[in-house]
Amino acid sequence: MNKIRTFIALGTGMILSMWAHAETNQVNVKKVEQDLYQTSDGLYIETRFCTVDTDGDNAVLNYVKYACGNNLRFSSNKTCEVEFVFR
Protein backbone atom coordinates (compact mmCIF):
# COMPACT_ATOMS: atom_id res chain seq x y z
CA MET A 1 0.00 0.00 0.00
CA ASN A 2 2.85 2.40 0.79
CA LYS A 3 4.40 1.75 -2.62
CA ILE A 4 1.15 2.71 -4.34
CA ARG A 5 0.90 5.97 -2.35
CA THR A 6 4.51 6.80 -3.11
CA PHE A 7 3.99 6.10 -6.81
CA ILE A 8 0.86 8.28 -6.92
CA ALA A 9 2.60 11.10 -5.04
CA LEU A 10 5.63 11.04 -7.34
CA GLY A 11 3.48 10.89 -10.47
CA THR A 12 1.33 13.79 -9.30
CA GLY A 13 4.40 15.84 -8.43
CA MET A 14 5.94 15.24 -11.84
CA ILE A 15 2.74 16.21 -13.67
CA LEU A 16 2.28 19.38 -11.60
CA SER A 17 5.88 20.47 -12.09
CA MET A 18 5.61 20.04 -15.88
CA TRP A 19 2.30 21.92 -15.95
CA ALA A 20 3.62 24.79 -13.83
CA HIS A 21 6.68 25.34 -16.04
CA ALA A 22 6.16 28.50 -18.11
CA GLU A 23 7.14 28.50 -21.74
CA THR A 24 9.99 30.98 -22.14
CA ASN A 25 10.70 32.50 -25.54
CA GLN A 26 13.20 35.09 -26.71
CA VAL A 27 11.22 37.54 -28.87
CA ASN A 28 11.75 40.80 -30.72
CA VAL A 29 8.83 43.16 -30.04
CA LYS A 30 7.51 46.51 -31.13
CA LYS A 31 4.70 48.49 -29.57
CA VAL A 32 1.57 48.64 -31.74
CA GLU A 33 -0.65 50.57 -29.36
CA GLN A 34 -1.29 50.93 -25.63
CA ASP A 35 -0.87 47.48 -24.03
CA LEU A 36 -0.39 45.72 -27.38
CA TYR A 37 2.94 44.51 -28.74
CA GLN A 38 3.77 42.54 -31.89
CA THR A 39 6.67 40.12 -32.30
CA SER A 40 8.74 39.78 -35.45
CA ASP A 41 7.08 36.33 -35.84
CA GLY A 42 3.60 37.88 -36.06
CA LEU A 43 2.39 37.11 -32.54
CA TYR A 44 0.48 39.76 -30.63
CA ILE A 45 1.07 40.18 -26.91
CA GLU A 46 -1.62 41.92 -24.89
CA THR A 47 -0.26 43.41 -21.67
CA ARG A 48 -1.74 45.13 -18.66
CA PHE A 49 -0.74 48.72 -17.83
CA CYS A 50 2.56 48.41 -19.74
CA THR A 51 4.24 51.72 -20.52
CA VAL A 52 7.37 50.47 -22.30
CA ASP A 53 7.81 52.15 -25.69
CA THR A 54 9.80 50.03 -28.11
CA ASP A 55 10.35 49.62 -31.81
CA GLY A 56 12.22 46.32 -32.14
CA ASP A 57 13.49 45.54 -28.64
CA ASN A 58 14.58 42.06 -27.58
CA ALA A 59 12.53 40.64 -24.74
CA VAL A 60 11.78 37.40 -22.92
CA LEU A 61 8.19 36.16 -22.97
CA ASN A 62 7.07 33.84 -20.15
CA TYR A 63 3.58 32.63 -20.99
CA VAL A 64 1.29 29.72 -20.19
CA LYS A 65 -2.32 30.04 -21.34
CA TYR A 66 -4.75 30.62 -18.43
CA ALA A 67 -1.91 30.86 -15.89
CA CYS A 68 -1.06 33.66 -13.48
CA GLY A 69 2.34 35.32 -13.54
CA ASN A 70 2.73 35.58 -17.31
CA ASN A 71 5.13 38.39 -18.18
CA LEU A 72 7.20 40.11 -20.82
CA ARG A 73 10.69 41.17 -19.66
CA PHE A 74 12.42 43.77 -21.82
CA SER A 75 16.17 44.18 -22.26
CA SER A 76 15.88 47.34 -20.13
CA ASN A 77 14.89 45.00 -17.24
CA LYS A 78 11.36 46.39 -17.16
CA THR A 79 8.69 43.70 -16.80
CA CYS A 80 5.06 43.86 -17.87
CA GLU A 81 2.19 41.55 -16.99
CA VAL A 82 0.89 39.59 -20.02
CA GLU A 83 -2.86 39.06 -20.34
CA PHE A 84 -3.04 37.13 -23.62
CA VAL A 85 -0.96 36.04 -26.62
CA PHE A 86 -2.58 35.52 -30.03
CA ARG A 87 -1.80 35.37 -33.73
C-alpha positions as CSV (number, residue, x, y, z in Angstrom):
1,M,0.0,0.0,0.0
2,N,2.8,2.4,0.8
3,K,4.4,1.7,-2.6
4,I,1.1,2.7,-4.3
5,R,0.9,6.0,-2.3
6,T,4.5,6.8,-3.1
7,F,4.0,6.1,-6.8
8,I,0.9,8.3,-6.9
9,A,2.6,11.1,-5.0
10,L,5.6,11.0,-7.3
11,G,3.5,10.9,-10.5
12,T,1.3,13.8,-9.3
13,G,4.4,15.8,-8.4
14,M,5.9,15.2,-11.8
15,I,2.7,16.2,-13.7
16,L,2.3,19.4,-11.6
17,S,5.9,20.5,-12.1
18,M,5.6,20.0,-15.9
19,W,2.3,21.9,-16.0
20,A,3.6,24.8,-13.8
21,H,6.7,25.3,-16.0
22,A,6.2,28.5,-18.1
23,E,7.1,28.5,-21.7
24,T,10.0,31.0,-22.1
25,N,10.7,32.5,-25.5
26,Q,13.2,35.1,-26.7
27,V,11.2,37.5,-28.9
28,N,11.7,40.8,-30.7
29,V,8.8,43.2,-30.0
30,K,7.5,46.5,-31.1
31,K,4.7,48.5,-29.6
32,V,1.6,48.6,-31.7
33,E,-0.7,50.6,-29.4
34,Q,-1.3,50.9,-25.6
35,D,-0.9,47.5,-24.0
36,L,-0.4,45.7,-27.4
37,Y,2.9,44.5,-28.7
38,Q,3.8,42.5,-31.9
39,T,6.7,40.1,-32.3
40,S,8.7,39.8,-35.4
41,D,7.1,36.3,-35.8
42,G,3.6,37.9,-36.1
43,L,2.4,37.1,-32.5
44,Y,0.5,39.8,-30.6
45,I,1.1,40.2,-26.9
46,E,-1.6,41.9,-24.9
47,T,-0.3,43.4,-21.7
48,R,-1.7,45.1,-18.7
49,F,-0.7,48.7,-17.8
50,C,2.6,48.4,-19.7
51,T,4.2,51.7,-20.5
52,V,7.4,50.5,-22.3
53,D,7.8,52.1,-25.7
54,T,9.8,50.0,-28.1
55,D,10.4,49.6,-31.8
56,G,12.2,46.3,-32.1
57,D,13.5,45.5,-28.6
58,N,14.6,42.1,-27.6
59,A,12.5,40.6,-24.7
60,V,11.8,37.4,-22.9
61,L,8.2,36.2,-23.0
62,N,7.1,33.8,-20.1
63,Y,3.6,32.6,-21.0
64,V,1.3,29.7,-20.2
65,K,-2.3,30.0,-21.3
66,Y,-4.7,30.6,-18.4
67,A,-1.9,30.9,-15.9
68,C,-1.1,33.7,-13.5
69,G,2.3,35.3,-13.5
70,N,2.7,35.6,-17.3
71,N,5.1,38.4,-18.2
72,L,7.2,40.1,-20.8
73,R,10.7,41.2,-19.7
74,F,12.4,43.8,-21.8
75,S,16.2,44.2,-22.3
76,S,15.9,47.3,-20.1
77,N,14.9,45.0,-17.2
78,K,11.4,46.4,-17.2
79,T,8.7,43.7,-16.8
80,C,5.1,43.9,-17.9
81,E,2.2,41.5,-17.0
82,V,0.9,39.6,-20.0
83,E,-2.9,39.1,-20.3
84,F,-3.0,37.1,-23.6
85,V,-1.0,36.0,-26.6
86,F,-2.6,35.5,-30.0
87,R,-1.8,35.4,-33.7
